[in-house]
Amino acid sequence: MPALEQLAPRTHGRSDVVSFADEDLILVDRQDRVTGYESKLNAHLGDGMLHRAFSVFLFDGPNWVLLQQRSGDKPLWPAYWANSCCSHPRRGETGDEAARRRLPEELGVSTPLRRLYDFCYHARYQDLGAEHEYCSVYVGNYSRNGELDVNNTEVETCRWLSRREVDRWIGRQSEAFAPWFLLEWQELSRRGIHNLV
């Protein structure tokens, strides 16, 4: 693991409950056509049901990215490292609206976001459930000198890392990262992160 201590952002902490097992997620097919709605709990049971999701990457210039360690209380991938923020649009909500809502809920920040691409993936977590998502990936800019108001019900901690540090960490310990993050980081790197922010 990289030496992270000096990269910790200035944070406050709070414990707002912003995720609910019974919130309705949007079920879709692989062309992103709505097929129905299901509770978040049920959508993740077994092999999971394909549903809309989003991932946000916050960058400070082309070299620094904010990663979060997921709360240890998460039912799937607890305490794994992932992108800056991620969640699901709820019934009646667009991906853009959901991403703008979730940044303040998880990190206490707001910044303009740009949607880069969509992709489907499927990943099982032990025998507890799965993510099966049609995921939209967003990028935004935020200063690593800025403060965060981290929601401790969602996020264990956050760290700013250089792109090189992320690559080295993945090379040494890829099992520390959520599977969607690894897929997204590979694609962002392929596209040239310096061209994205």
C-alpha positions as CSV (number, residue, x, y, z in Angstrom):
1,M,0.0,0.0,0.0
2,P,1.3,3.5,-0.8
3,A,2.4,5.8,2.0
4,L,-1.0,7.6,2.3
5,E,-0.8,9.6,5.5
6,Q,0.4,12.8,3.9
7,L,-2.3,12.6,1.3
8,A,-5.3,12.5,3.6
9,P,-7.6,15.4,2.8
10,R,-8.9,17.6,5.5
11,T,-12.2,16.1,6.5
12,H,-15.1,16.5,8.9
13,G,-17.3,13.5,9.7
14,R,-21.0,12.9,9.9
15,S,-23.3,9.9,10.0
16,D,-26.4,10.7,7.8
17,V,-28.2,7.7,6.6
18,V,-28.5,8.2,2.8
19,S,-28.9,4.6,1.5
20,F,-31.9,2.4,2.1
21,A,-32.4,-1.3,1.4
22,D,-36.0,-0.6,0.2
23,E,-35.2,2.2,-2.2
24,D,-36.3,1.4,-5.8
25,L,-33.5,0.9,-8.3
26,I,-34.0,1.1,-12.1
27,L,-33.7,-2.3,-13.8
28,V,-32.6,-2.2,-17.4
29,D,-31.5,-4.4,-20.3
30,R,-28.0,-4.3,-21.8
31,Q,-29.2,-1.5,-24.1
32,D,-30.2,0.6,-21.0
33,R,-33.9,0.2,-21.7
34,V,-36.0,0.2,-18.5
35,T,-37.4,-3.2,-17.7
36,G,-38.8,-2.5,-14.2
37,Y,-37.9,-1.5,-10.6
38,E,-36.6,-3.5,-7.7
39,S,-35.5,-2.7,-4.1
40,K,-31.8,-2.2,-3.7
41,L,-31.7,-5.3,-1.4
42,N,-33.3,-7.6,-3.9
43,A,-31.4,-6.2,-6.9
44,H,-28.2,-7.4,-5.3
45,L,-29.2,-10.8,-4.1
46,G,-27.8,-14.0,-5.7
47,D,-26.5,-13.1,-9.2
48,G,-28.1,-9.7,-9.0
49,M,-30.4,-8.0,-11.4
50,L,-29.0,-5.6,-14.1
51,H,-29.7,-2.1,-12.8
52,R,-28.4,1.4,-13.5
53,A,-25.5,2.7,-11.4
54,F,-22.8,5.4,-11.6
55,S,-19.3,6.0,-10.6
56,V,-17.7,9.4,-10.1
57,F,-13.9,10.2,-10.2
58,L,-12.8,13.5,-8.8
59,F,-9.5,14.7,-10.1
60,D,-7.2,17.6,-9.1
61,G,-5.6,18.3,-12.5
62,P,-4.5,15.4,-14.6
63,N,-2.4,13.7,-12.0
64,W,-4.3,13.5,-8.7
65,V,-7.4,11.4,-8.0
66,L,-9.5,11.0,-4.9
67,L,-10.2,7.4,-3.8
68,Q,-12.5,6.3,-1.1
69,Q,-12.4,3.2,1.2
70,R,-15.9,1.9,1.4
71,S,-17.5,1.6,4.9
72,G,-16.7,-1.6,6.7
73,D,-20.5,-1.9,7.2
74,K,-21.3,-2.3,3.5
75,P,-22.9,-5.7,2.8
76,L,-20.9,-6.0,-0.5
77,W,-17.2,-5.2,-0.8
78,P,-16.9,-3.7,2.7
79,A,-13.7,-1.7,3.3
80,Y,-12.5,-2.1,-0.3
81,W,-11.0,0.9,-2.1
82,A,-13.0,2.4,-5.0
83,N,-13.5,5.6,-7.0
84,S,-14.4,8.9,-5.4
85,C,-18.1,8.2,-5.1
86,C,-20.6,5.7,-6.5
87,S,-24.2,4.7,-6.1
88,H,-27.5,4.2,-8.1
89,P,-30.1,6.4,-9.6
90,R,-33.4,5.9,-7.9
91,R,-36.8,5.5,-9.6
92,G,-37.7,8.8,-11.4
93,E,-34.0,10.0,-11.3
94,T,-31.6,10.4,-14.2
95,G,-28.0,9.3,-13.8
96,D,-26.9,13.0,-13.9
97,E,-29.3,13.9,-11.2
98,A,-28.2,11.0,-9.0
99,A,-24.5,11.7,-9.4
100,R,-25.1,15.4,-8.4
101,R,-27.1,14.2,-5.4
102,R,-24.7,11.6,-4.2
103,L,-21.5,13.7,-4.1
104,P,-22.8,15.9,-1.3
105,E,-24.4,12.9,0.5
106,E,-21.1,10.9,0.6
107,L,-18.4,13.6,0.5
108,G,-20.0,16.9,1.3
109,V,-18.9,18.5,-2.0
110,S,-20.5,19.7,-5.2
111,T,-18.7,20.2,-8.5
112,P,-19.7,20.0,-12.2
113,L,-19.5,16.5,-13.6
114,R,-19.0,15.2,-17.1
115,R,-20.4,11.8,-18.2
116,L,-17.7,9.9,-20.1
117,Y,-19.1,6.5,-21.0
118,D,-21.4,3.6,-19.9
119,F,-20.5,-0.1,-19.5
120,C,-22.0,-3.3,-18.1
121,Y,-20.3,-5.6,-15.7
122,H,-21.1,-8.4,-13.3
123,A,-19.2,-9.3,-10.2
124,R,-20.1,-11.7,-7.3
125,Y,-19.0,-11.0,-3.7
126,Q,-18.4,-14.3,-1.9
127,D,-21.9,-16.0,-1.5
128,L,-23.5,-12.8,-0.3
129,G,-24.7,-11.2,-3.5
130,A,-23.5,-9.5,-6.6
131,E,-23.2,-6.2,-8.6
132,H,-24.8,-6.5,-12.0
133,E,-24.7,-2.9,-13.3
134,Y,-25.2,-0.7,-16.3
135,C,-22.8,1.9,-15.0
136,S,-22.2,5.5,-16.1
137,V,-18.8,6.9,-15.4
138,Y,-18.4,10.6,-14.5
139,V,-15.4,12.9,-13.9
140,G,-15.2,16.2,-12.1
141,N,-12.5,18.5,-10.7
142,Y,-12.0,19.3,-7.1
143,S,-8.9,20.7,-5.3
144,R,-7.0,18.3,-3.1
145,N,-6.6,21.3,-0.7
146,G,-10.4,21.5,-0.3
147,E,-12.2,20.1,2.7
148,L,-14.5,17.1,2.6
149,D,-17.5,16.4,4.8
150,V,-17.3,12.6,4.7
151,N,-20.4,10.5,5.5
152,N,-19.1,7.7,7.8
153,T,-22.1,5.5,7.1
154,E,-20.8,5.2,3.5
155,V,-17.1,6.0,3.6
156,E,-14.4,4.7,5.9
157,T,-11.8,7.2,4.6
158,C,-10.5,9.0,1.5
159,R,-7.1,9.6,0.1
160,W,-5.7,11.7,-2.8
161,L,-3.2,9.6,-4.8
162,S,-1.2,10.3,-7.9
163,R,-1.9,8.2,-11.0
164,R,1.4,6.5,-10.6
165,E,0.7,5.6,-7.0
166,V,-2.7,4.1,-8.0
167,D,-1.0,2.0,-10.7
168,R,1.7,0.7,-8.4
169,W,-0.9,-0.1,-5.7
170,I,-3.0,-2.0,-8.1
171,G,0.0,-3.9,-9.3
172,R,0.9,-5.0,-5.8
173,Q,-2.5,-5.4,-4.3
174,S,-5.4,-5.5,-6.8
175,E,-7.5,-7.5,-4.3
176,A,-7.8,-4.3,-2.2
177,F,-10.0,-2.7,-4.8
178,A,-13.7,-3.1,-5.8
179,P,-14.0,-4.8,-9.2
180,W,-15.8,-1.9,-10.9
181,F,-13.0,0.4,-9.9
182,L,-10.4,-1.8,-11.6
183,L,-12.4,-1.9,-14.8
184,E,-13.0,1.8,-14.8
185,W,-9.4,2.8,-14.0
186,Q,-8.2,0.6,-16.8
187,E,-10.6,2.3,-19.2
188,L,-9.7,5.8,-18.0
189,S,-6.0,5.1,-18.4
190,R,-6.6,3.7,-21.9
191,R,-8.5,7.0,-22.8
192,G,-5.7,9.1,-21.4
193,I,-6.6,10.7,-18.1
194,H,-4.8,13.9,-19.0
195,N,-7.3,14.4,-21.8
196,L,-10.3,13.8,-19.5
197,V,-10.0,16.6,-16.9
